[in-house]
Structures are given as C-alpha cells and as structure tokens.
C-alpha cells in the first residue's frame, strides 16, 4: 500500500527538525521551505545531508533513524546520500 503524501511530508519534517540545531540560520530556513512550501522533500533532505557532510557534523543514531524512515517512505532506502548520512552517526558511549 502506498504511503500517503502527508505522511511523507511529516516524516521529512521530523527528520529535518531533528538536526536543525546543526545547521546555520539560512540552511534551516531553506530546508523547511523546501519541505513545507515547495513540496521538495527529498531535495531538502539531500541538502541537509550535504550541509552536514560539508561541516563534518556527527549525528545520533536516533537522528539517523528519522532520515532512514523518510527515505524508506519514499522507496529510497538504498540511496547513496542516506549511506553517506549513516557514516556520520556516532555511537553513544
């Protein structure tokens, strides 16, 4: 059964909100606009991943999990950017 558009938007927003504190003000604004205003959910998540990578940011496994859910809802579980994001996960000590 296909995932509803509204559920994808909500999951992408949840993923983005989970890492907003790692982005600068312009990036935060752009990410949320892409998701909520322009319906460019995947593009927003791709930008976020690229921005995190450019700044050598690390994320928690729970933050990664929200992105993973969003990508799965879009049938993109094997996407290379998601794999890049997986490499940014730090394990709790």
N, C-alpha and C positions, 0 to 999 in steps of 0.2 A: 504494500500500500504506500503510495507516495506521501512524502512529508509535506504538510501544509506550509505555504509561503510564510504565514505569520509565525509559525514555529521556527522556521529557519532564521527569520529576522530577529526574533527574540534570542535565539541561541548565539547568533553572531554578535548581537549587542552585549550579551552576557560575557562572551569571550573577550570582547574589546574592553568592557568596563573592568574586567579583572586585571588588566595590565596598564590601564590609563596612567597610573602613577609613575610608570616607567617612561612615559612619553613627554615631549615638550608641549606647550600650550597649542601651538599650530597643528601639531600632529594629532593631538586629542580632538580638536575641532574637526579636522579633516576626516578622521576615522569615523566619528559619529555621523557626520554629514553624509558620507558615502553609504553608511548602513541605513540611516533613518530617513534621509531626504532623497537620495538618488537611487536607492534600491541596488546599490553596487556592493553587496555584502562580501562576496569573495574578494573583490578588489580591495576593500577596506582591510580585510584580514591579511591579504598579501602585503599591503603597505605596512601594516603593523609589524608583521614578521620581519620585513626588510629593515624597518627602523630599529627594531630590537637588535637585529644582527649587526647593523652598522655601528651601534654603540656598545657591542659586546655585552649586552644585558643577559642576565640569567633569570629564569622563571621557575616557579614551583611546579611540582607535578600536578597539583590541582588547577593551576592556571593553564597548563598544557592540556589537561583533560577537557576544559571548556572549548578550546580550539578544536581538539580532536572530535568532540561531539558535533560541532558546527560543520566541520569538513565531512564527517560521516553523513550528516543530514543532506549535504549537497552531493553525495555519492563521490566524494573525492578523498577517501581515506588513504590512498596511496600517493597523494600529491607531494611533489618534491619540497615545496615550502613547508608543509607540515613536518616532513622529515627533518628539515633544517631547524624548525622550532623545537623538535624533540631533542636536538643536540644542545639546546640552550637550557635544558632542565637541570636543576641542581637537586641533588638528593638531600633530604633533611638529615642532619647529623645528630 
